[in-house]
Amino acid sequence: MEKIREQFSGLRVARRSTRMEDPTYLLDIDVSRGEGSHLVAASHSNKSIGVYDRETLNLLWEYSSHSGLLRGVRFAHEHADMLFSACSDGTVKCWDTRLASSGAARLFCGYPSSIFISFDVNCNDLIVCAGTEKVNEDAFMVFWDARGGTNSIPSGESPLGGYSESHSDDITKICFHPSQPNLVITGSTDGLVNIFDINQDNEDDALISTCNSGSSVGFVGWSGRDLQEVYCLTHDEGLSWWDLAQLDTEEPVTLLQIPDAREAAGLGKTELNYLIGGLYHEKSDHLFILGGTSTGSLHLLGCGAGGLSPVGTLQGGHSATIRSFYWNMADDSLLTGGEDAQLLLWKLGAVEKAPGKKTSMKMASSVQRRTRVHQNPFKSKKK
């Protein structure tokens, strides 16, 4: 932990993205994978996707053919040039980043009533899954076959199928397992975190376990040395952490449950306004949570059996709420995007090159945080 503390505290802004003519929030970040890959993609609140050079943060090109709000961006794992995006208009698009063309290479269409608010691509790039808002009495997980080239299908590709019985409200987050393509976690405003094995024949058999966070879920992830632990962050800044390896034992499944991380972290609500997300740091075998303030400070918190502990704080980068991050564990660099329309690259001991004047965009956040409290802390389904 001490090494991580030193590394995080030593991060400095190395680069800032070039200013866009139309200042906009940077909502989500992902980076291309594989040797020689050098791209960063960011979804913007103006319904466009920016593709940047990872080292210079120069904006290379922008995709703007979306009719609704963007719900995330993901690069393919095995094909570094392929970039996926989900949109509230009920579509997922695949972009060939080798081309500056404004048209998508592939189009995946949902059901007529689908309004997507989350999505992910599994680790072998075979399956795309998107989560919907609640429609009538159902919230859907929609699946597509992502195999194939980049030949565009004008009418769009139809779903393989979907799940509709495991969540009773909006599916706010989907996260596939980093190395097992058949496993996926979902989080919802119904307070539930579900774990599925999509190799099974039907939804009932696919549902491995259900964990109840007690509140509306905004972020989910995998952790642990064998990646058999799952955690979630809630819209009212809570944290829940479970060990799935204990499902068939007498040992407790819940590792940690914190209703309000702002108080538990020992920083005070004025110093920690919100949680951004989490990550499992494989080198140190630790789970970390990132949070921030409305003025752009960034806090790193360590998770342990005893609770949360402050690890480090970064300041002087953003001037407004930070919405997204990507921690590159290969070189311990950090990318952050915020409501100040800035994409920042942080590196150890860096000296910022050609810094521009920061423009404050401290307007009210476009995300309304909903909180729904539920009673049962945990429910598991065992095969």
N, C-alpha and C positions, 0 to 999 in steps of 0.2 A: 504493500500500500504506500509506503514511504517513497518508493521510486516513482509511482504514478503521481504522487503529490508534487514531487520535484519537477517532473515532466510537464504537468498541467500548468503549474505556476510559472514555468519558463516559456510558455507560449506567448508569442507576440504577433501582431498583425503583420503579415508579409505582403499581402495584396488585397486590394479592393476591386470589385467589379466596376467596369465603366458605367457611368450614369445613363439610365434610360431616359428617353425624351418624355415618356409618360411614367412618372414614379409609381411604383406598385409594390405591394407586399410580395415577398418571396415565401411561399407556403411550404414547399417540400423540396428536398434535395436528394439526388442519387448520383453515383459516379460509375463510369464504364469500367469493366473488369478485364483482366487479362493483360499479358505482357504487351507493352507499347500503347496501351489505352490511355487516353489523356483528356477525356471529356467529363464535364459536370453538367447535369440537367437540373433545372429549377422550374417548378410550376409557379406562375404569377397570378395574382388576384385579378388581373385584367383579361383572364382566359387564354393567356399565351404561355408557351414553354420557351425558355431561354436555354440554349446550348452554349457552354463556355469552355474555353481552354482551362484545364485544371491548374496549370502553373501560373499563367498570366491573368486569368479570370477575364480575358477579353471575350465579349459576346460574339460568337461566331455566326450564329443565325438564330432565327426565332420562328416557331410554328404557332400560328394563330387561328387556325380553322376549327375553333371549338364554339359551339352554340350555347354551352352551359358552363357551369363552374368546374374548374379542374379539381380532381380528387386524388392527385398524386402522380408521380412519375417513377418508373423503374426501368433500369437497363437490364437487358437479358444477361444471364450468367455466362453462357457459353458463346454468345455471339455479341461481341462488344459494340457493334455498330447499331444494334437494334434497341430502340427505346419505346417503351409502352407508356401510355397515359390513359387515365380514366376520367370520365366527364359525367356531370349530373344529367346530361341529355340521354343517358342510357347506352352509351357506347364506350368501348375501349379501342384505342387506336395504336398501331405500331408504326414507328417512324424509322426510316433508314437514314441514320445521321451522316452517311457519306454523301447524301444529296441535300442540297439547300432547297429542294422543292417544297412548296407549301402543302403538298398533298400527302396523306398518309399512305404507307405501303400496304397496310392491311387494316380492315375495319371489322371489329367484333361487336355485334348488336345484341342487346338484351331483349327481354320481353317487352311488349308494348307499354306497360306501366312502369318499367324499371327507371328508378332514379338512383344512380350509383353515388355512394359516398365513401367507398373504400375499395381497395383492390390490391392484388399481389400476383407475382409470377413465381412458380415453383422452381427449385434449384436446378432442374435439368431442362428448363424452358419448354416443357411439354404442356403445362396447364396454366391457363390464366383464370383467376377467380375474382369476382367483384361482389361487393355487398350492397344491398339496397336500403333505402328508407322503407319504413313500414307502409305497406299499401293494403288498404282495407284491414284485414287481420293478419297479414303475412309480411315477413321480412325475408328476402331471398339471398342465398348465395348462388351465384350463377357461374357456370364453368364452361370454358371453351378449350378446344384442341389448338394449341399454339404452334404445332408443327407445320412446316411448310416454308416456302420461300417468301419473297416480298411481292409476289404478283397481286396487285390490288384487285379486290372483288367489289365492284361498284355497289351491289346490293347489301354487302356485309355478310359476315359469317355467323351462322346461327349457333346458339348454345348447345353443348352436349347434354345439359340438364341442369338441375339445381336442387338445393335443399331449402325447405321452407318451414320446417316444424320445430327447429331447435332454438330459435330466438323469437321473442314476442314483440321486439321493437327494432329500431334502426340498427343495422350492423355497421358500426363505426370504424372497425379496424380488422384487417385480415393479414396474417403473417405466416407464411410457409416456413417449415423447418429448414435450417441452413444446409443440411446434408441428406435428409430423408424426404424425397419429393412427395411422398404420400401423406405426410403429416402437416396439418394446418391448424392454427389457432384463430379464433374469432372473438371479438369483443363487441358489446352492444350496450345501448342505453337502457336495456332491461337489467343491467348489472351483471350479466353472466359472461363468463369466459369459457368457451367450448373448445375442446380438442377433438379433431376428426382424423380418421384414417380413410382417405378418399379411395383407397383400393377396394373397399368393401362394396357390396352390391347395392346397398340402399342406405338412406340417411340414418335410420335407426341403428343399423349395425356399425355404421361409420363413426357414430358418436362414442368416443372412448371415455370422456370425462367432462363434467361440468363443474366449474368453480364459480362461487358467487362472491363478487367483490363488495357488495352492499351498496353500490352506487353506479352511476352512468360511466361506462368505460370509454376512455379516449385513446389509449395506447396499450399494445400488448407486445410481448417479446419472449424469446427463449433464452435460457441461461444455464449455468452449471457446466462442470467439466465434461459431462456426457450429454449435455443439452437436453436433460430430462426434467428441467425446471421451467416453469412459466411464470410470468409476472404481468401485472397490468397497472396502469395509472388511470385515475378517474378524473372526471371533469371538475370535481371539487377538490382536486390536489391530493387524493388519497393514493396509497400504494398497497397492493396485495401481491404475495409471492408464495408459490406452491411447488412442492416436490412430487412430480408424478411417479417417481420410482417407489414411493411409499403407498401407492394405491392398493396394492395387494398385501400390505403388511399391517401390523398393529401400530406402527409409528405415525406420529402426526404428519399430515400432508401439508398443512399451512406452516410456512417458514416465517412469515412476517405479515402483519396486517396493521396498517397505519391509516387512520381516518383522515388525518391532515398532516401531510409531510412538511408543511410550512412551519408548524409548531414543533414537530419531532426532530427537525434538522438542527435546531438550536440556533437558527439565524434570525428568527422573528419574521412575522408577516411583512414587515416593511422592507426587509432585506431579501426575502424570497416570496415573490408575488404569484408564481405559477410554475408548473412542471412542463418541460418540453417533451422529454422522452427518456429512454434508457438504453443501455447497451451492456452486453457481457464482454468483458475484456479477457480474451483467452490467455494472453501471456501471464497475467497476474491472477487469473481465476477469481475475478471479482465482478460483481454486478454494480454498475454505477447508474445514477440518475442525474440528469441535467435539468436545471431550473434557472429562472432568471427574474429580472425586475423590469418594470415598464420603461426604465431609462437605459436599458441595454446591458446591464451587468449579467454575467453568466456564472452560475455556481455548479460545481461538480460535487455530488454527494455519494459516499460509499454506503453500500447496503450490507448488513451483517445480521446475525441472529439477534444481536442486541438492539438493532434499529438502524437509523441513519446517522451518518457523521459527515461534517464538512471536510472536503478534501482540498478545494482550492477555488479561487474566484478570478475571472478575467474581466477587465474593465478597459475602457478606452477604445472599444471597437464599434459597437452599435450604439445608436442613440434612441432606440425604441425597442419594443417587445421582439424577442428572438423567437422565430416560429419553427426553425428546422436546423438540423446539424448532420454532419457525417464525420465520424472519427476514423481516420486511416491508420489502422494498427500497424501497418508495415513501416511507416516512418513517423508515427505519432503526430501527424499533422491533423488539423481540424478545419472543417468548413462549416460556416454558419450563415443562415439567411434570416432576414428580419423584416419588420414592418417599416423600417427606414429605407427600404428599397435597395439594401446593400447585401451583396454576397462577399463574405470575408474568408480569406485563407490565413490560418494561424500556424506558425512554425516555431520550433524551439529557437529562442534567441534571435528571431528575425528582426530586421530593420525595415520598416515600411518604405516602399518605393513609390514616389510621386503621390503622396496622399492628397485626396481632394477634400474640399470642405464638406462636412457632414450636414445633411439637411434633415431636420427633425420632422417626423411624421407621427407625432403622438396623438393621433386621432383615436376615437373609440375602436376597439378591436372588432373585426367583422364576424368573429365567432361568438355566438351566444352559448355560454356554458350552461348546460342543463344538468340538474342533479335530481336523481330519483333514488330514494333509499329503499332497500329491500332487506328482509329479515334473515333469511337462512344464509349463514356464512359459507357453507360448502355443501355441494351435492356431487356425488361421484357415481358414474355408471361403469361397472366392471364387467368385462366379458366373461 
